[in-house]
Amino acid sequence: MNTQSTAFIYQPPPGAPEVIYQDKDVLVVNKPSGLLTNPGKGAHLEDCLLSRVQALYPTALLVHRLDMATSGLVVFALRKKAEAALKQQFASRTVKKTYVARVYGTPESASGLIELPLIADLTAPPRNKVCFDSGKAALTHYQLLSEIATTSEAGIEQNALLALFPITGRAHQLRVHLQQLGHPILGDALYAPAAAQAAASRLLLHAIELEIHQPYSGEPLKFSCQPDAAAFGLVADIQLPPRPD
């Protein structure tokens, strides 16, 4: 019997947060893959985006989260009133979020809507699963951006770059939805089969664009941050299509 430990070892990347935007109420940073958004349980999981941001901006308050393996835009509030206003925007789904992902294979349809309810998988935490009986509604629009054919020992393998436009914000929504579509995200240690996991050294999911309203003035604010070009196999910046909503 194989007794080798598969315990998770937390090894976050070093470095101060990359600031994308700052005003008196709002701070937006680019979270690297492999860094927790907020601290986990135990001293070994205290290093996170929140602690690094608060070392520079002591009043910073976390408004939303990204999975540890996901990179991209994260919003912080710099005042309590701003925190409440921003959290309300996320809760009421007025925030417009766009992600990009490199996935295994290529979807038959160049665009579509994935509408599958999700629930926590109590038999395999922290995974989530589709459940039509008691799952919460989850909707994701996707759009094909490009395709790449690579050659490996298994032969020619196809993967695709997708733009993702989640309408809801369920835990692991994009990862489960793409798995169910038959095109799991490359490098996904939770939901992808072995070949798709091995195709990337990290989860190739990135929060590339975010639209909110300034909590004091109400002014619309739009932020963007390109993913790591080498990790995603890019030769130029991604040009996003118009939002489906």
C-alpha positions in Angstrom: 0.0 0.0 0.0 1.2 3.5 -0.8 1.7 5.3 2.4 3.2 8.5 0.9 1.7 11.6 2.5 -0.4 13.8 0.2 -0.8 16.5 2.9 -1.1 20.0 1.6 2.0 22.1 2.2 1.4 25.9 2.1 4.2 27.7 0.2 2.9 31.1 -0.8 4.9 33.2 -3.2 6.9 36.1 -1.7 6.5 39.8 -2.3 4.3 42.8 -1.5 0.9 43.0 -3.2 0.7 44.7 -6.6 -1.6 47.7 -6.2 -3.8 48.3 -9.2 -5.9 51.2 -7.8 -6.3 53.2 -4.7 -8.5 56.1 -3.5 -9.7 57.1 0.0 -12.3 54.2 0.1 -11.1 51.5 -2.3 -7.9 49.5 -2.8 -7.6 47.0 -5.6 -4.7 44.5 -5.8 -3.5 41.7 -8.0 -3.4 38.5 -5.9 -0.8 35.9 -7.1 -1.7 32.2 -7.4 -0.8 30.2 -4.3 -1.5 32.9 -1.8 -4.5 32.6 0.5 -6.9 35.6 0.4 -7.5 35.5 4.2 -5.8 33.5 6.9 -6.5 29.8 7.3 -6.6 27.8 10.6 -3.2 27.6 12.3 -0.2 29.8 12.5 1.3 28.2 9.3 -1.6 29.7 7.3 -1.5 33.2 8.7 0.5 34.6 5.8 -2.2 35.8 3.3 -3.2 38.6 1.0 -5.1 40.3 3.8 -2.1 40.3 6.2 0.2 41.6 3.5 -2.2 44.4 2.5 -2.8 45.4 6.1 1.0 45.6 6.7 0.9 48.5 4.2 -2.7 49.7 4.7 -3.7 49.1 8.3 -7.3 50.1 7.8 -7.9 47.7 4.9 -10.9 45.4 5.1 -11.5 42.4 2.9 -14.6 42.7 0.7 -14.5 39.4 -1.2 -12.2 36.4 -1.8 -10.5 34.4 -4.5 -9.5 30.8 -4.1 -5.9 30.3 -3.1 -4.9 28.9 -6.5 -6.7 31.7 -8.4 -4.9 34.9 -9.3 -6.2 38.3 -10.1 -8.2 41.3 -8.9 -9.3 41.6 -5.2 -11.0 44.6 -3.7 -10.4 46.0 -0.2 -12.2 48.8 1.6 -10.2 51.4 3.4 -13.1 52.6 5.6 -15.9 50.8 7.4 -18.7 52.6 5.5 -17.0 51.7 2.2 -16.8 48.1 3.3 -20.6 47.9 3.9 -21.3 49.6 0.6 -19.0 47.4 -1.4 -20.2 44.2 0.2 -23.7 45.2 -0.7 -22.7 45.6 -4.3 -21.3 42.0 -4.3 -24.4 40.7 -2.5 -26.8 42.4 -4.9 -24.8 41.2 -8.0 -24.2 44.6 -9.4 -20.4 43.9 -9.5 -19.4 42.7 -13.0 -16.6 40.1 -12.8 -14.7 38.6 -15.7 -12.2 35.8 -15.5 -10.0 34.0 -18.0 -9.2 30.3 -17.9 -7.2 27.8 -20.0 -9.2 24.6 -20.2 -8.7 21.1 -21.3 -10.0 20.5 -24.8 -12.3 23.0 -26.7 -16.0 23.4 -26.1 -18.2 22.5 -29.0 -20.0 25.8 -28.8 -17.9 29.0 -28.9 -20.1 30.6 -26.3 -22.8 29.5 -23.9 -24.5 29.7 -20.5 -23.7 27.1 -17.8 -26.6 26.9 -15.4 -26.0 24.2 -12.8 -26.9 24.5 -9.0 -24.1 23.9 -6.6 -23.7 22.6 -3.1 -20.9 21.7 -0.7 -19.7 18.1 -1.2 -19.7 16.9 2.4 -18.1 13.6 1.5 -15.0 15.4 0.0 -14.4 18.8 1.4 -13.5 21.4 0.3 -15.0 20.3 -3.0 -18.4 21.4 -4.3 -20.8 19.5 -6.6 -23.8 19.9 -8.7 -27.1 19.2 -6.9 -30.5 19.8 -8.5 -32.4 19.0 -5.4 -30.9 21.4 -2.9 -28.1 23.2 -4.6 -28.0 27.0 -4.9 -28.5 28.6 -8.4 -25.2 29.2 -10.2 -24.9 30.8 -13.7 -21.8 31.3 -15.8 -21.5 32.7 -19.3 -18.4 31.7 -21.3 -16.8 32.8 -24.6 -14.1 31.0 -26.5 -11.1 33.3 -27.1 -8.5 31.0 -28.7 -7.3 27.5 -29.1 -3.9 25.9 -28.8 -2.7 22.5 -29.9 0.3 21.0 -28.0 2.3 17.9 -28.6 3.1 15.5 -25.7 3.9 11.9 -25.2 0.1 11.2 -25.4 0.0 12.9 -28.9 -1.6 16.1 -29.9 -3.7 17.7 -27.2 -6.0 20.7 -27.6 -6.7 23.3 -25.0 -8.6 26.6 -25.1 -8.6 30.0 -23.6 -12.1 31.1 -22.3 -13.5 34.3 -21.0 -15.8 33.6 -18.1 -18.6 35.9 -16.9 -20.1 34.6 -13.6 -23.5 36.0 -12.7 -23.5 34.3 -9.3 -20.5 33.9 -7.0 -20.8 30.4 -5.5 -17.7 28.7 -4.1 -15.6 27.0 -6.8 -18.4 27.9 -9.3 -16.2 28.3 -12.4 -14.1 25.3 -11.6 -17.1 23.0 -11.1 -19.0 24.4 -14.1 -16.1 23.9 -16.5 -15.6 20.4 -15.1 -19.2 19.6 -15.8 -19.0 21.1 -19.3 -16.3 18.5 -19.9 -13.4 21.0 -20.1 -11.8 21.3 -16.6 -9.3 24.1 -16.0 -5.7 23.1 -16.5 -3.8 22.6 -13.2 -6.9 22.2 -11.1 -5.9 19.8 -8.3 -9.5 19.5 -7.0 -11.6 18.9 -10.1 -9.5 18.1 -13.1 -8.4 14.6 -14.2 -4.7 13.7 -14.1 -3.9 14.8 -17.6 -5.5 18.2 -17.2 -3.8 18.6 -13.8 -0.4 17.8 -15.2 -0.8 20.2 -18.1 -0.1 23.2 -15.9 1.9 23.9 -12.7 -0.9 26.0 -11.3 -4.6 26.6 -11.7 -4.9 28.6 -14.9 -7.8 30.8 -13.6 -7.4 34.6 -13.4 -9.7 37.4 -12.4 -8.9 39.8 -15.2 -11.6 42.5 -14.9 -13.8 43.9 -12.3 -16.4 46.7 -12.4 -17.8 48.3 -9.2 -19.2 51.7 -8.1 -17.2 54.0 -5.9 -18.9 53.6 -2.6 -19.0 57.4 -1.8 -19.5 59.1 -5.2 -21.3 56.2 -7.0 -18.9 56.7 -9.9 -18.4 53.5 -12.0 -14.9 52.1 -11.7 -13.4 49.4 -14.0 -10.2 47.6 -13.2 -8.2 45.2 -15.3 -5.1 43.1 -14.8 -3.6 40.7 -17.3 -2.7 37.1 -16.2 0.9 35.8 -16.1 1.7 35.4 -19.8 4.1 32.5 -19.4 1.8 30.5 -17.3 -1.2 31.0 -19.6 0.8 30.6 -22.8 0.1 34.1 -24.1 2.1 36.0 -26.7 -0.1 39.2 -26.4 -2.5 40.8 -24.0 -6.0 39.3 -23.9 -8.6 41.4 -25.6 -12.0 40.6 -24.0 -15.2 40.4 -25.9 -18.3 42.4 -24.9 -20.0 41.2 -21.8 -23.1 38.9 -22.6 -25.1 40.7 -19.9 
